[in-house]
Amino acid sequence: MDYDIKKGKYSDLEGEGLKKIVAETIGNATMEGDLVVASFGALDRMETKVISKTALSVCTKMKKDVSEEVATETIKRYNQFLEAATGFNAKERGKRAQKKAKEDKA
């Protein structure tokens, strides 16, 4: 899934910035080429990288058999990561995704 990056937020992601954000929100982060890779709770594997100054790519593989507590904490941390990395909260990301979907249909 690709996410828009808020104007001016790209500078926070340059160099080791994205890895630092992943480490602070998800808990662990390693580099595999240009990908920042992490795992936590129900997130079996999360791969993320900056595509451009305006776009972030995030690919996730989820574990299915986890408790509700683990699932809730995973979602919370994932949303914290996305907000820290993109500058947009969940509501703003949802509105942008809906707008893109409508533009793609037109």
VEXZARO-901783 format. One record per residue (C-alpha): residue number from 1; residue in three letters; x, y, z. Coordinates in Angstrom, 1 decimal. Each point is the difference from the previous one (the first is absolute). Example, Ala and Ser with C-alpha at 12.3 -4.5 7.8 and 13.67 -1.06 7.14 Angstrom:
// VEXZARO-901783
{node 1, ALA, {12.3, -4.5, 7.8}}
{node 2, SER, {1.4, 3.4, -0.7}}
//
This chain:
// VEXZARO-901783
{node 1, MET, {0.0, 0.0, 0.0}}
{node 2, ASP, {1.3, 3.5, -0.8}}
{node 3, TYR, {-0.6, 2.9, 2.2}}
{node 4, ASP, {0.3, 3.8, -0.7}}
{node 5, ILE, {2.6, 1.8, 2.0}}
{node 6, LYS, {-1.0, 3.4, 1.3}}
{node 7, LYS, {1.9, 3.0, -1.5}}
{node 8, GLY, {3.1, 0.7, 2.1}}
{node 9, LYS, {0.0, -3.4, 1.6}}
{node 10, TYR, {2.5, -1.6, -2.4}}
{node 11, SER, {2.9, 1.5, 1.8}}
{node 12, ASP, {-0.8, -2.1, 3.0}}
{node 13, LEU, {0.2, -3.2, -2.1}}
{node 14, GLU, {3.3, 0.7, -1.8}}
{node 15, GLY, {3.1, -2.1, 0.9}}
{node 16, GLU, {-0.6, -2.0, 3.1}}
{node 17, GLY, {-3.2, 1.9, 0.8}}
{node 18, LEU, {-2.5, -2.6, -1.1}}
{node 19, LYS, {1.9, -2.8, 1.8}}
{node 20, LYS, {0.0, 2.2, 3.2}}
{node 21, ILE, {-3.8, 0.5, -0.3}}
{node 22, VAL, {-0.6, -3.7, -0.4}}
{node 23, ALA, {2.3, -0.8, 2.9}}
{node 24, GLU, {-1.8, 2.5, 2.3}}
{node 25, THR, {-3.6, -1.1, -0.9}}
{node 26, ILE, {0.2, -3.7, -0.9}}
{node 27, GLY, {3.0, -0.9, 2.2}}
{node 28, ASN, {2.6, -1.5, -2.3}}
{node 29, ALA, {1.3, 0.9, -3.4}}
{node 30, THR, {2.6, -1.4, -2.3}}
{node 31, MET, {1.1, 1.0, -3.5}}
{node 32, GLU, {-0.2, -2.5, -2.9}}
{node 33, GLY, {1.2, 2.0, -3.0}}
{node 34, ASP, {-2.2, 3.1, -0.2}}
{node 35, LEU, {-2.7, -1.6, 2.1}}
{node 36, VAL, {-0.6, 0.6, 3.7}}
{node 37, VAL, {-1.2, -3.3, 1.4}}
{node 38, ALA, {-1.8, -0.5, 3.4}}
{node 39, SER, {-2.3, -2.3, 1.8}}
{node 40, PHE, {-2.2, 0.3, 3.1}}
{node 41, GLY, {-3.0, -1.8, 1.4}}
{node 42, ALA, {-2.4, -0.9, -2.8}}
{node 43, LEU, {2.4, 1.5, -2.6}}
{node 44, ASP, {2.0, -3.0, -1.2}}
{node 45, ARG, {2.0, 2.3, -2.3}}
{node 46, MET, {-0.2, 3.6, -1.0}}
{node 47, GLU, {2.0, 1.4, -2.9}}
{node 48, THR, {0.1, 3.7, -0.7}}
{node 49, LYS, {1.9, 2.4, -2.1}}
{node 50, VAL, {-0.2, 3.5, -1.3}}
{node 51, ILE, {-1.0, 0.0, -3.7}}
{node 52, SER, {0.2, 3.8, -0.5}}
{node 53, LYS, {-0.2, 3.3, 2.0}}
{node 54, THR, {-3.8, -0.5, -0.1}}
{node 55, ALA, {-0.5, -3.8, 0.3}}
{node 56, LEU, {0.8, -2.7, 2.5}}
{node 57, SER, {-0.5, -3.7, -0.8}}
{node 58, VAL, {-1.0, -2.5, 2.8}}
{node 59, CYS, {-0.4, -3.7, -0.5}}
{node 60, THR, {-1.2, -2.2, 2.9}}
{node 61, LYS, {-0.4, -3.7, 0.7}}
{node 62, MET, {-2.3, -0.7, 3.0}}
{node 63, LYS, {-0.2, -2.9, 2.4}}
{node 64, LYS, {-3.6, -1.3, 0.2}}
{node 65, ASP, {0.0, -1.8, 3.4}}
{node 66, VAL, {0.6, 2.8, 2.5}}
{node 67, SER, {-2.0, 1.2, 3.1}}
{node 68, GLU, {-2.2, 3.0, -0.2}}
{node 69, GLU, {2.4, 1.9, 2.3}}
{node 70, VAL, {2.9, -0.7, -2.4}}
{node 71, ALA, {-2.1, 1.0, -3.0}}
{node 72, THR, {-1.1, 3.2, 1.6}}
{node 73, GLU, {3.5, 1.0, 1.1}}
{node 74, THR, {1.4, -0.9, -3.5}}
{node 75, ILE, {-2.6, 2.3, -1.7}}
{node 76, LYS, {0.7, 2.8, 2.5}}
{node 77, ARG, {3.8, -0.2, -0.7}}
{node 78, TYR, {-0.5, -0.3, -3.8}}
{node 79, ASN, {-2.2, 3.1, 0.0}}
{node 80, GLN, {2.6, 1.9, 2.2}}
{node 81, PHE, {2.6, -1.0, -2.6}}
{node 82, LEU, {-2.0, 1.2, -2.9}}
{node 83, GLU, {-0.8, 3.3, 1.6}}
{node 84, ALA, {3.6, 0.6, 1.0}}
{node 85, ALA, {1.3, -1.0, -3.5}}
{node 86, THR, {-2.7, 1.7, -2.2}}
{node 87, GLY, {-1.1, 2.9, 2.2}}
{node 88, PHE, {-3.6, -0.9, -0.6}}
{node 89, ASN, {-2.3, -1.6, 2.7}}
{node 90, ALA, {-2.3, -3.0, -0.7}}
{node 91, LYS, {-3.0, 2.2, -0.9}}
{node 92, GLU, {2.1, 2.1, -2.5}}
{node 93, ARG, {1.6, -3.1, -1.5}}
{node 94, GLY, {-3.5, -1.5, -0.5}}
{node 95, LYS, {-1.3, 3.1, -1.7}}
{node 96, ARG, {3.0, 0.1, -2.4}}
{node 97, ALA, {-0.4, -3.7, -0.8}}
{node 98, GLN, {-3.7, 0.6, -0.8}}
{node 99, LYS, {0.8, 3.0, -2.2}}
{node 100, LYS, {2.7, -2.0, -1.9}}
{node 101, ALA, {-2.5, -2.9, -0.5}}
{node 102, LYS, {-2.6, 2.4, -1.5}}
{node 103, GLU, {2.6, 1.6, -2.3}}
{node 104, ASP, {1.1, -3.5, -1.2}}
{node 105, LYS, {-3.6, -0.9, -0.9}}
{node 106, ALA, {-0.5, 3.3, -2.0}}
//
